Amino acid sequence: MRSTQIRSVFTDFFTARGHQPVPSSPLVLSDPTLLLANAGMNQFKPYFLGEATPPYPRATSIQKCARTSDIDNVGRTARHATFFEMMGNFSFGDYFKAEAIAYAWELLTEGYGLDEDRLWVTVHHEDHETERLWRRLGVRADRIQRLGMADNYWSMGVPGPCGPSSELAYDRGPAFGREGGPAVDGERYVELWNLVFMQSRRGEGGEKTDFPILGDLATRSIDTGLGLDRLAAILQGAENVCTTDLLRPTLQVVQELAGREYPGGAEEKVSFQVVTEHARSIAFLIADGVLPARDGRGYVLRRLVRRAIRHARLLGVEGPVLPATTASVVANLGGAWPELAAHAALIERVVTAEEESFGRTLGQGTRLLDAAIARTRAAGATRLPGETAFELHDTYGFPVELTVEAAREAGLTVAEDRFAALLEEQRRRAKAGGRARTAEALRRADAYRELSARHGRTVFVGYERLTAEATVLGLVDDGRVVPGAAEGATVELVLDRSPFYAASGGQVGDTGTVRTAGGALLEVVDTRPGLEGFHVHTVRVASGEVRAGEVVEARVDGPRREAVARSHSATHVLHAMLRRTLGEHARQQGSLVDAGRLRLDFAHLGPVDPTALATVETLVNDYLLDDPEVRVWHASRAEAEAAGATALFGERYGERVRIVDIGDASRELCGGTHVGHGSNAGPVRLLGESSVGSNLRRIEALTGRDALRYHDGERRLLQELAGLLGTPVGDAPEALRARLGELAAAQRELRRLREEELRERAALLGARARRVPGGGVVAERLEDVTPRELRALAADAAGRLPGGGPAVVVLGTASDGRASLAAAVSPDLLDRGVRAGGVLAEAARVVGGGAGGEGAVASAGGRRPEALDQALAVAAGEAARLLGGG
């Protein structure tokens, strides 16, 4: 059974049983606790947490997933992958264990025709009910194994929903390992389908097993995941995913590039599978908007790229490997996943550039590693420090495998235990930060849920009006619901209806005022979403007191909202014109939409040419000047996508979406506020573009009145400049160029005269040398010279001793509260081991600093200019001693 049929059988099975088919979310999610989508339940998490109301009671999906926690096992086991498709069925308070278990058994044995005698089941060791349900279906008792929390209990690792799980495993036969079931051998008895029974709520504690169960959830839910890769390998009689139809064409490309057949030797087999498997992950990540970077999800991509290249080199592939392998992924899987085909050109550009970049990285890393190896040997050590390996890996992206290999060739080992500890410490810090943020968010969400359960959620009326009469549903202070707040307090306010827009999609939240019937005044300083449909207003009680249940008048700051709306509409048009000018890959990766200004982050492989940026600005303003209509409409997600609406990466959308059209240039899914016509959004002034990460660019711009004020400021500056030049405004550039040319010529002449003066001073200094046994010494204090000129004078004077012979010159100057010293020795003294730095060592300490320079010229400086004369005397004495006269 080919993978296309495996997918259709799964979806058809659950659709026929009342499940809503839901498209895969992008690998890039808006969830701050997740770097990349790693499970089918990710996009449904708000439903499981009770933060949003599900639009359907049951769903099914085939989710793109990326996991790198087991990256080192890729190629070494048949079951690990960094990218996979997770087929799942979900129930949101609808059916529970009995139905989920029956569905899984029926689909595997009848839909896919798996032999019942080769299926094994694991259950949580205390979940007697689940074991009885499996037995009722006819599963033999000796094919059911009880395992502990680590294997058969699921939670997110933080407070939230949790519950026991049950897994279905398939016995691949004696050739793959030992007998004894999944508890004994995970390679032979490969896990296929995990059924999670979300029924409890966990508290704070360890990540995997050590946490308290706080009680039952209000509704019990189902979350399951069946791995397409593993099922395809079984149904196609393949040893691993690389030899299934999902990746076999890519494996063939790797064989052609390597000029040898798979599998080869044991280590060659690993490399074949790593290159093949990683090529798929790389293609999908780029297609979903991830570009190589030094941190975050971009670092995940970069690590996969470099690991694939590293293993290709082990197979003897010296030329590019990823353009051809990712192209085969696009050709093979682009039918099932159209985003691959849509971004084929971008995938090729990114992997080509990254391979070239990694070639330079390898060169730089090799030089640094060679130096570290030389230092280690010089110190008489036999082990390269783990800190060195970690710095090469973390800062320069140099693979630790190469570090170990190079050290071995040099007769050294690497402190790999220390390297692993540093790497784990880094991961732990990152994970701890995520857990802390998640725990705080969940604590606040508990307070919002409490209010929601009592009163319902906020009705947003801000699209139609800027004022509304509302009732205070509650106040939240530091994650706790409080009855009221007095003057001076800052709390979170929740209303039953609100005209305030809650920050989302890059648009800032509204500000304004809330007045109570009793006369209290609350200043709204920000508005943000809490739960879905819950607007949380951060307010400062300016006067009086506010209590839950009071009737209030909510009023949005109208001029600020209008300015924000101008910026939001301008952002949409700017996004469209960027893609039109630079290419479709220049997709929005983030934004800030504020009053009178905007910031747009977008994917691009290098700086934007100033000419192209000017073109974009012209296109934006010309389009807005044509006054296109801004139209808002609603549709299902599928209808919107069919109509060509752009969905932004990281944004969360429901099944019913809001679409904003600006003429025929822009059509985006958007919940923000906009102007009614394009001309209301302009003018737009681009302030410039910059890098905010690897392959990530940022444009900042002003809109509306702020753009006009900026233009007026530039006009006044130009008028002032023209006045200073004594020329009309239109002639100012040419006049300035002429003045700058004259200035440059004058500066060149001044430099020539200064150099001539310094040569004469150097001759005078050499003539004043004090003769000592072994040569001559010059030690003088000078005025009106820079530290750089001081060095040049010392070097020149050292060769100007009358009659020749060895010479040491020490010069000093003081300015701006600092003493500067320079010393030079004649070339013949270098052969005798005399160095300029040695002359200044003690003198530098006298002025409170240190000396630098190892050859014929050295310099020193310090914060004690009053000691300069003493330092010169010390240096002169040292010079005489070194010459043999001291």
WOJOQUI-V584238 format. One record per pair of residues at least 24 apart in sequence whose ideal C-beta (glycine too) atoms are under 6 Angstrom apart, sorted by sequence separation. I is the first residue (numbers start at 1). GAP is how many residues later the second one is. D is the distance in whole Angstrom. If there is no record, write none. Layout:
i | gap | d
I | GAP | D
I | GAP | D
This chain:
i | gap | d
167 | 24 | 5
168 | 24 | 5
520 | 24 | 3
578 | 24 | 6
634 | 24 | 6
645 | 24 | 5
683 | 24 | 5
846 | 24 | 6
847 | 24 | 5
62 | 25 | 5
122 | 25 | 5
168 | 25 | 4
251 | 25 | 5
323 | 25 | 5
326 | 25 | 5
389 | 25 | 5
470 | 25 | 4
471 | 25 | 5
502 | 25 | 5
503 | 25 | 5
519 | 25 | 6
520 | 25 | 6
568 | 25 | 5
685 | 25 | 6
776 | 25 | 5
846 | 25 | 4
250 | 26 | 5
278 | 26 | 5
470 | 26 | 6
502 | 26 | 5
520 | 26 | 5
567 | 26 | 5
574 | 26 | 6
633 | 26 | 5
798 | 26 | 4
38 | 27 | 5
61 | 27 | 6
167 | 27 | 5
196 | 27 | 4
365 | 27 | 6
470 | 27 | 5
500 | 27 | 4
502 | 27 | 4
571 | 27 | 5
37 | 28 | 6
124 | 28 | 4
323 | 28 | 6
384 | 28 | 5
632 | 28 | 6
785 | 28 | 5
794 | 28 | 4
798 | 28 | 5
819 | 28 | 4
843 | 28 | 4
846 | 28 | 6
38 | 29 | 5
60 | 29 | 5
124 | 29 | 6
165 | 29 | 6
166 | 29 | 5
195 | 29 | 5
247 | 29 | 5
250 | 29 | 5
322 | 29 | 4
323 | 29 | 5
386 | 29 | 4
390 | 29 | 5
447 | 29 | 5
468 | 29 | 5
571 | 29 | 6
782 | 29 | 6
795 | 29 | 5
36 | 30 | 4
122 | 30 | 6
278 | 30 | 4
382 | 30 | 6
383 | 30 | 5
384 | 30 | 5
385 | 30 | 6
389 | 30 | 4
516 | 30 | 5
631 | 30 | 4
775 | 30 | 5
790 | 30 | 6
794 | 30 | 4
59 | 31 | 5
165 | 31 | 5
194 | 31 | 5
242 | 31 | 5
365 | 31 | 5
450 | 31 | 6
468 | 31 | 5
564 | 31 | 5
567 | 31 | 4
581 | 31 | 6
762 | 31 | 5
766 | 31 | 5
775 | 31 | 3
776 | 31 | 5
777 | 31 | 5
778 | 31 | 4
779 | 31 | 5
780 | 31 | 6
781 | 31 | 5
782 | 31 | 5
791 | 31 | 5
808 | 31 | 6
825 | 31 | 6
843 | 31 | 5
101 | 32 | 5
105 | 32 | 5
383 | 32 | 5
386 | 32 | 3
390 | 32 | 4
447 | 32 | 6
563 | 32 | 4
630 | 32 | 5
765 | 32 | 4
769 | 32 | 5
775 | 32 | 6
790 | 32 | 4
842 | 32 | 5
843 | 32 | 4
58 | 33 | 5
97 | 33 | 6
164 | 33 | 6
193 | 33 | 4
275 | 33 | 5
322 | 33 | 6
365 | 33 | 3
386 | 33 | 4
466 | 33 | 5
502 | 33 | 5
563 | 33 | 5
787 | 33 | 4
824 | 33 | 5
163 | 34 | 5
242 | 34 | 5
447 | 34 | 5
465 | 34 | 6
516 | 34 | 5
517 | 34 | 5
581 | 34 | 6
628 | 34 | 6
762 | 34 | 4
766 | 34 | 3
57 | 35 | 6
98 | 35 | 6
163 | 35 | 5
320 | 35 | 5
444 | 35 | 5
560 | 35 | 5
581 | 35 | 5
628 | 35 | 3
758 | 35 | 6
762 | 35 | 4
766 | 35 | 5
767 | 35 | 6
823 | 35 | 5
840 | 35 | 6
20 | 36 | 4
58 | 36 | 5
97 | 36 | 6
130 | 36 | 5
145 | 36 | 5
163 | 36 | 4
275 | 36 | 5
361 | 36 | 5
443 | 36 | 4
461 | 36 | 6
516 | 36 | 5
839 | 36 | 6
22 | 37 | 5
27 | 37 | 6
57 | 37 | 4
127 | 37 | 5
161 | 37 | 5
163 | 37 | 6
274 | 37 | 4
275 | 37 | 5
369 | 37 | 6
373 | 37 | 5
462 | 37 | 4
498 | 37 | 5
500 | 37 | 6
763 | 37 | 5
822 | 37 | 5
54 | 38 | 4
145 | 38 | 5
162 | 38 | 5
192 | 38 | 6
459 | 38 | 4
461 | 38 | 5
514 | 38 | 5
515 | 38 | 5
578 | 38 | 6
762 | 38 | 6
19 | 39 | 5
20 | 39 | 5
21 | 39 | 6
22 | 39 | 5
24 | 39 | 5
27 | 39 | 5
462 | 39 | 5
577 | 39 | 5
821 | 39 | 4
839 | 39 | 5
18 | 40 | 6
19 | 40 | 6
24 | 40 | 5
124 | 40 | 4
162 | 40 | 4
190 | 40 | 6
271 | 40 | 4
458 | 40 | 5
514 | 40 | 5
839 | 40 | 5
19 | 41 | 4
820 | 41 | 5
154 | 42 | 5
513 | 42 | 5
577 | 42 | 4
623 | 42 | 6
123 | 43 | 5
159 | 43 | 6
271 | 43 | 5
283 | 43 | 4
451 | 43 | 6
512 | 43 | 5
577 | 43 | 5
819 | 43 | 5
159 | 44 | 6
271 | 44 | 5
282 | 44 | 6
492 | 44 | 5
493 | 44 | 4
512 | 44 | 4
630 | 44 | 5
47 | 45 | 5
122 | 45 | 5
159 | 45 | 6
512 | 45 | 4
630 | 45 | 6
14 | 46 | 4
40 | 46 | 4
44 | 46 | 6
279 | 46 | 4
283 | 46 | 4
492 | 46 | 6
493 | 46 | 5
510 | 46 | 5
511 | 46 | 5
574 | 46 | 5
630 | 46 | 6
819 | 46 | 4
121 | 47 | 6
155 | 47 | 5
279 | 47 | 5
573 | 47 | 5
40 | 48 | 3
834 | 48 | 5
120 | 49 | 5
280 | 49 | 5
305 | 49 | 5
309 | 49 | 6
819 | 49 | 5
157 | 50 | 5
279 | 50 | 6
490 | 50 | 5
573 | 50 | 6
627 | 50 | 5
628 | 50 | 4
510 | 51 | 6
627 | 51 | 5
814 | 51 | 4
118 | 52 | 6
287 | 52 | 5
306 | 52 | 5
489 | 52 | 5
627 | 52 | 4
118 | 53 | 4
287 | 53 | 5
487 | 54 | 5
624 | 54 | 4
814 | 54 | 5
7 | 55 | 6
499 | 55 | 6
624 | 55 | 6
287 | 56 | 5
485 | 56 | 5
487 | 56 | 6
498 | 56 | 6
500 | 56 | 6
812 | 56 | 5
258 | 57 | 4
283 | 57 | 6
499 | 57 | 5
624 | 57 | 5
150 | 58 | 6
258 | 58 | 6
624 | 58 | 4
150 | 59 | 6
258 | 59 | 5
486 | 59 | 5
122 | 60 | 5
149 | 60 | 4
257 | 60 | 5
588 | 60 | 6
812 | 60 | 5
120 | 61 | 5
286 | 61 | 5
485 | 61 | 6
507 | 61 | 6
621 | 61 | 6
120 | 62 | 6
292 | 62 | 5
621 | 62 | 6
795 | 62 | 5
484 | 63 | 4
621 | 63 | 6
170 | 64 | 6
257 | 64 | 6
283 | 64 | 5
286 | 64 | 5
620 | 64 | 5
483 | 65 | 6
810 | 65 | 4
791 | 66 | 6
791 | 68 | 6
120 | 69 | 6
617 | 69 | 5
19 | 70 | 6
253 | 71 | 5
808 | 71 | 4
253 | 72 | 5
474 | 74 | 5
14 | 75 | 5
250 | 75 | 5
253 | 75 | 5
457 | 76 | 4
458 | 76 | 6
472 | 76 | 5
613 | 76 | 6
10 | 77 | 5
457 | 77 | 5
458 | 77 | 4
250 | 78 | 5
472 | 78 | 5
249 | 79 | 5
250 | 79 | 6
471 | 80 | 6
608 | 81 | 5
448 | 82 | 4
470 | 82 | 6
249 | 83 | 5
448 | 83 | 5
469 | 84 | 6
470 | 84 | 5
506 | 85 | 3
448 | 86 | 5
468 | 86 | 5
506 | 86 | 6
507 | 86 | 4
508 | 86 | 5
506 | 87 | 5
467 | 88 | 5
104 | 89 | 5
310 | 89 | 5
573 | 89 | 6
576 | 89 | 5
466 | 90 | 4
572 | 90 | 5
576 | 90 | 4
605 | 90 | 5
466 | 92 | 5
573 | 93 | 6
604 | 93 | 5
779 | 93 | 5
13 | 94 | 5
572 | 94 | 4
100 | 95 | 5
602 | 95 | 6
572 | 96 | 6
601 | 97 | 5
779 | 97 | 4
13 | 98 | 5
600 | 99 | 5
777 | 99 | 6
97 | 100 | 5
599 | 101 | 5
9 | 102 | 5
777 | 102 | 5
598 | 103 | 5
777 | 103 | 6
568 | 104 | 5
569 | 105 | 5
597 | 105 | 5
568 | 106 | 6
569 | 106 | 5
596 | 107 | 6
565 | 108 | 5
596 | 108 | 6
772 | 108 | 5
775 | 108 | 4
565 | 109 | 5
566 | 109 | 6
774 | 109 | 4
565 | 110 | 5
596 | 110 | 3
774 | 110 | 3
79 | 111 | 5
570 | 111 | 5
772 | 111 | 6
773 | 111 | 5
774 | 111 | 5
569 | 112 | 4
773 | 112 | 4
48 | 113 | 5
772 | 113 | 3
570 | 114 | 5
566 | 115 | 5
100 | 122 | 5
96 | 124 | 5
93 | 126 | 3
93 | 128 | 6
92 | 129 | 5
91 | 130 | 6
91 | 131 | 4
90 | 133 | 6
570 | 133 | 5
89 | 135 | 5
88 | 136 | 5
567 | 136 | 5
88 | 137 | 5
566 | 137 | 5
566 | 138 | 4
86 | 139 | 5
87 | 139 | 5
87 | 141 | 6
563 | 141 | 6
84 | 143 | 6
85 | 143 | 4
84 | 145 | 5
81 | 148 | 6
48 | 150 | 6
81 | 160 | 6
78 | 162 | 4
507 | 165 | 4
505 | 166 | 6
504 | 167 | 6
505 | 167 | 5
501 | 172 | 6
48 | 173 | 6
41 | 182 | 4
40 | 185 | 5
76 | 194 | 6
75 | 195 | 4
81 | 196 | 6
83 | 197 | 5
75 | 198 | 4
83 | 198 | 4
75 | 199 | 5
82 | 199 | 5
74 | 200 | 6
83 | 201 | 6
74 | 203 | 5
6 | 226 | 6
3 | 229 | 5
68 | 232 | 6
1 | 234 | 5
346 | 239 | 4
3 | 242 | 6
2 | 243 | 5
3 | 243 | 5
353 | 252 | 6
28 | 260 | 6
27 | 261 | 4
28 | 261 | 6
36 | 261 | 6
26 | 262 | 5
35 | 262 | 5
158 | 277 | 6
158 | 280 | 5
158 | 281 | 6
159 | 283 | 5
291 | 312 | 5
289 | 360 | 4
298 | 396 | 6
50 | 399 | 6
293 | 400 | 5
33 | 401 | 5
293 | 401 | 4
292 | 402 | 5
291 | 404 | 4
33 | 405 | 5
51 | 480 | 5
52 | 480 | 4
51 | 481 | 6
55 | 600 | 5
30 | 620 | 4
28 | 621 | 5
30 | 621 | 6
28 | 622 | 5
30 | 622 | 5
26 | 623 | 6
